[in-house]
Amino acid sequence: WQLREKYGDVFTVHLGPRPVVILCGTEAIREALVDHAEAFSGRGTIAVVEPVFQEYGVIFSNGERWKALRRFSLATMRDFGMGKRSVEERIQEEAQCLVEELRKSQGRPGEPGEGD
């Protein structure tokens, strides 16, 4: 609170060599996240993982690369059925069909689960 009183609702502090913008108060936060969403949508880097991931991957990327990876990931997950039915439900349905087929080829009538 002392820094806010001295410098206002928006100010910069340096954490080591890195400048960090500090937003105080709901108006400053709303203006940054709503009115200037594109400028404040980036993510900071994590020094320990930077050499390994080199800004690849949905979690560690930024900017246009992040947008492209996110779009690709969402499209791929939709192709695999995300948002429609759970994978578990699909597996259970396929397993029931398999059990029914096995019972038909062995000549055993009945619903799945009976006599098991």
Secondary structure, 3 states (H helix, E strand, C coil): CHHHHHHCCEEEEEECCEEEEEECCHHHHHHHHHHCCCCCCCCCCCCCCHHHHCCCCCCCCCHHHHHHHHHHHHHHHHHCCCCCCCHHHHHHHHHHHHHHHHHHHCCCCCCCCCCC
